Amino acid sequence: MDIKTFPIGPLETNCYIAVAGSAAIAVDVGGKPTAVAQFLKEKGLSLEAVLLTHLHCDHLYGVGELAGAFGAPVFAGAADAPLLDTELGRGGLMGLPQVPEFSYEPIAPGERTLLGQPCRVLATPGHSPGSLSYYFPEAGTIFVGDLLFYRSIGRTDFDGGDHDQLMTSVREKIFVLPAATVVYPGHGPATTIGDEMKHNPFFSEYAR
């Protein structure tokens, strides 16, 4: 699996394109997807799906345009659906623009096959009620949205956020995976599970 990162949108949300062979998936499309679409077309890639880690507006601005251009289904956690009736999900919060309309299918936690390989959809609430992480064990990668960042964690002061729940999600769903797993967050640089267990100040109990 090859992964290309596009920081796009008003909050420079990381849009990831994961590629295997001639197929690709997009994870979170938080802005105008012009560069993303150009990349897919130049490489002759088919877009298999758009995966959303959560339904906060800064991860959604380009979803409808990209999915529509490539005829790809969009998947997100069902428990985040109420957010689309608030400024946090539809836009307008803190002066952010409105999100263009898009449709999506709820995806349940469990085993899937994407890009011809296993994908484990993990329920990782805390930043939002329906936050999901997408783990690809064969590739040693996980897309976590705003659950966990390099040396930090996602904020939990928005409606539906829960600090204790987020900490539990990281400890019980993320830190149990192999230490070498590369973590792709919604903002900022990639990291690894082992590095965060040793150095993330929010989880000092794991430091050696």
JOBELVEN-V768887 format. One record per residue. N is the residue number from 1. RES is the residue in three letters. PHI is phi as a letter, one per 40 degrees, with the letter a starting at -180 (NA if undefined). PSI is psi in whole degrees, -180 to 180 (* if undefined). Layout:
{{N/RES/PHI/PSI} {N/RES/PHI/PSI}}
This chain:
{{1/MET/NA/129} {2/ASP/b/140} {3/ILE/b/128} {4/LYS/b/138} {5/THR/b/132} {6/PHE/b/102} {7/PRO/c/112} {8/ILE/b/164} {9/GLY/g/176} {10/PRO/c/-24} {11/LEU/b/19} {12/GLU/f/54} {13/THR/c/138} {14/ASN/c/115} {15/CYS/c/123} {16/TYR/b/136} {17/ILE/b/115} {18/ALA/b/131} {19/VAL/b/135} {20/ALA/b/114} {21/GLY/g/-127} {22/SER/b/9} {23/ALA/b/155} {24/ALA/a/157} {25/ILE/b/153} {26/ALA/b/139} {27/VAL/b/115} {28/ASP/f/120} {29/VAL/b/86} {30/GLY/c/13} {31/GLY/a/-175} {32/LYS/d/121} {33/PRO/c/29} {34/THR/d/-51} {35/ALA/c/-34} {36/VAL/c/-48} {37/ALA/c/-40} {38/GLN/c/-43} {39/PHE/c/-47} {40/LEU/c/-42} {41/LYS/c/-43} {42/GLU/c/-35} {43/LYS/c/-4} {44/GLY/g/38} {45/LEU/c/144} {46/SER/c/135} {47/LEU/c/110} {48/GLU/c/-36} {49/ALA/a/157} {50/VAL/b/120} {51/LEU/b/130} {52/LEU/b/129} {53/THR/c/-31} {54/HIS/a/170} {55/LEU/b/48} {56/HIS/c/144} {57/CYS/d/-33} {58/ASP/c/-3} {59/HIS/b/7} {60/LEU/b/-11} {61/TYR/d/-32} {62/GLY/b/8} {63/VAL/c/-53} {64/GLY/c/-43} {65/GLU/c/-47} {66/LEU/c/-47} {67/ALA/c/-40} {68/GLY/c/-39} {69/ALA/c/-30} {70/PHE/b/3} {71/GLY/g/35} {72/ALA/c/142} {73/PRO/c/155} {74/VAL/b/135} {75/PHE/b/141} {76/ALA/a/167} {77/GLY/c/133} {78/ALA/c/-34} {79/ALA/c/-11} {80/ASP/c/-4} {81/ALA/d/-41} {82/PRO/c/-22} {83/LEU/c/-27} {84/LEU/c/-8} {85/ASP/c/9} {86/THR/b/165} {87/GLU/c/-27} {88/LEU/c/-35} {89/GLY/c/-41} {90/ARG/c/-9} {91/GLY/h/167} {92/GLY/h/-21} {93/LEU/c/131} {94/MET/f/32} {95/GLY/g/7} {96/LEU/c/151} {97/PRO/c/168} {98/GLN/c/148} {99/VAL/c/126} {100/PRO/d/145} {101/GLU/c/145} {102/PHE/a/161} {103/SER/b/155} {104/TYR/a/164} {105/GLU/b/133} {106/PRO/c/139} {107/ILE/b/130} {108/ALA/c/150} {109/PRO/d/145} {110/GLY/i/-169} {111/GLU/c/133} {112/ARG/b/171} {113/THR/b/121} {114/LEU/b/140} {115/LEU/f/30} {116/GLY/g/16} {117/GLN/a/163} {118/PRO/c/142} {119/CYS/b/125} {120/ARG/b/114} {121/VAL/c/119} {122/LEU/b/131} {123/ALA/c/116} {124/THR/b/63} {125/PRO/c/164} {126/GLY/i/-55} {127/HIS/c/-38} {128/SER/a/162} {129/PRO/c/-34} {130/GLY/b/20} {131/SER/d/135} {132/LEU/b/151} {133/SER/b/146} {134/TYR/b/111} {135/TYR/b/126} {136/PHE/b/95} {137/PRO/c/-36} {138/GLU/c/-32} {139/ALA/c/-12} {140/GLY/g/39} {141/THR/b/152} {142/ILE/a/136} {143/PHE/b/117} {144/VAL/b/1} {145/GLY/g/-133} {146/ASP/b/27} {147/LEU/c/-49} {148/LEU/b/135} {149/PHE/b/171} {150/TYR/d/112} {151/ARG/g/19} {152/SER/a/-176} {153/ILE/b/168} {154/GLY/c/154} {155/ARG/c/151} {156/THR/b/16} {157/ASP/c/-2} {158/PHE/c/162} {159/ASP/d/132} {160/GLY/g/-8} {161/GLY/c/152} {162/ASP/a/110} {163/HIS/c/-49} {164/ASP/c/-39} {165/GLN/c/-42} {166/LEU/c/-46} {167/MET/c/-40} {168/THR/c/-41} {169/SER/d/-44} {170/VAL/c/-48} {171/ARG/c/-43} {172/GLU/c/-19} {173/LYS/b/-32} {174/ILE/c/-50} {175/PHE/c/-4} {176/VAL/c/-6} {177/LEU/c/165} {178/PRO/d/140} {179/ALA/c/-29} {180/ALA/c/-5} {181/THR/d/129} {182/VAL/c/128} {183/VAL/b/121} {184/TYR/b/105} {185/PRO/c/171} {186/GLY/c/-21} {187/HIS/a/146} {188/GLY/g/-173} {189/PRO/c/159} {190/ALA/c/161} {191/THR/a/-169} {192/THR/b/160} {193/ILE/c/-44} {194/GLY/c/-40} {195/ASP/c/-43} {196/GLU/c/-35} {197/MET/c/-33} {198/LYS/c/-34} {199/HIS/b/-11} {200/ASN/c/120} {201/PRO/c/-17} {202/PHE/c/-11} {203/PHE/b/51} {204/SER/c/-19} {205/GLU/c/-16} {206/TYR/c/-12} {207/ALA/c/143} {208/ARG/b/*}}
